[in-house]
Amino acid sequence: MTKLTQFRTVALVSAISVGLVVQADAQGRPHSRSHTATEAQELSLMTANQTKSGASVTITETGNQRIVTSNGIPDHAVGRFPNRGNPNRIKAQSYRFVMPLSPTAVKRPRIQRGMLFGVAVNGVPFDPGTAEVWKGNRRSGWNYEALGGAVPLGLDENFGHVQPNGAYHYHGLPVGLMQELGWRRSAESPLIGYAADGFPIYAITAAVNGKVVEMTSSYRLKSGNRPGGSQPSGDYDGTFVQDYEYVAGSGSLDECNGAFVTTADYPNGTYAYFLTNDYPVIPRCHKGGTDQSFRKRR
């Protein structure tokens, strides 16, 4: 997938190849999902032809803070929820995200478990990770990649789906939002959102030395095969997050999918994150300190 239009294509994928086993307790109630799939598949995306009313978002600046208040209802068309891969229905939330107006980058990027990456300007969170792990073992060290297609998550054409509490969120490029904001490949990206540390989020393109360019990821698939045995086997093909590695300088972005750029919103320049066509699509680490308001809700 290298072009935005390709993200609108719905591919078919067979559920038979997923290798999903639902474990149950003594009373027969499901309590975990144990996956054995080891091959990436083309995503089967739900057509975004449903509209939700009542979207609400307010972005204010108070003192040295930016505050995003929203109910998390997307203001663009979404897929049908519940669906075969996602049994949850979109429900209004009560979000209040707080971040610094003048964020400061640290020397070492931070990977914080249990945190949302950020929030879009429409009040919908960015949450790239999944709760799906190899054989249901959270200590296995093998996390399924949401966009790898090995485990069907019921994603729609905005690469979004719904948490059990009704929270709609993005796992990839928010196509509907990008269209609403007028994103186009020939121009620098409009502001897409804010990360949990306060730095801005853009999508794919930026103006560099007066020329619009595609900002590219520096992550690559590892070569060779997975360990096998008590761990997954098969090629490193993008099924798991651990199939990828950071190769400094192989793309234009750093390990957090960010770079220092000058934009219409920040004419004096700023560190900014970019959503990319290729993994990680949504960044997986932060350059600054994150506020607890971005902690995921159980």
Steps between C-alpha positions, in 0.01 A plus 500: 500500500672815384219735405204638691258373236619146566383533857143531368519157335317223685685167475350164592669284760396154614426462871604136469869601478489699822545212744290655778412304812275647768581362843235474768490468876324227698164672442556512125551877488766629257790670678785512248572458131781272396628557147735275308506685165849567366432640153404856411185543291349779293266704714127460460369849570136579575355755259470839668139580412346555843463841664482579869331814634601703803874538444646753743855632543647815651868599492601776740824655622524592867822620657771265374261219412296388204183315593299283263151418623288264294247219503707293256224477239659527152363771272565297185342183363599177673451130448215294638548416867451239635643284221646151467844601620390757758194438720488849653276799433626860488402693812568855615795538735604774739855598400710781639853480364762737642839576345764775514486787252879502486612136523863411561674207334710265710816317398349156522157430350239358732297187438224506760264207530136573549513845337319629194739647247297815451172653387381621160362850452152344487543361852550134401804329662794341321569158649725289273558200727279198553425268790554197276806287581650168390301212653337745741822521702581863584848395606581344165648821362303464176228761445276482195522805276154653443567563131669165440167334423583172674230564761178659367412800716200631308678816386317744276640705211634756749701219662285551808293272716335495842612405850267298727410827678379649170807714431569541128872544427750496214756224437626656177450790261170678583396515136161665554646771721785562254247548222299741712813702573587520131812284513659447160829353392615813321484723810640495851275323743244693702515455876352158579523499879719519808709234670473433873818702555363807318693476173287530183402212273500525120436243227749383237605829339705802608669798338878453510724766346201642317398167347217270604638155579375174648628440851605138523538251781841365601358164607561193289399134516769282652666254269473125542256300708350521847649267767228235492470234766326660799491823300331582169656357183488627143643800322518844656208628292326757719268269691658614827633832623824315573540422128628855453821673600616862495776571251626854561524704182309256280213747487453869572350450848649399834408210729182678609397577140584864554721778368566871548297689240358841422125507437222752453402442863859525625683748272797510737535124486409214733559135560200320348375146460387361166248233413662296223395261227724229642558359848464634764238725326411644843814559712569262788705724729506857630776758501359688798323437828140386476204605711297243695186618321618284208507182705277234348174429675418147604 
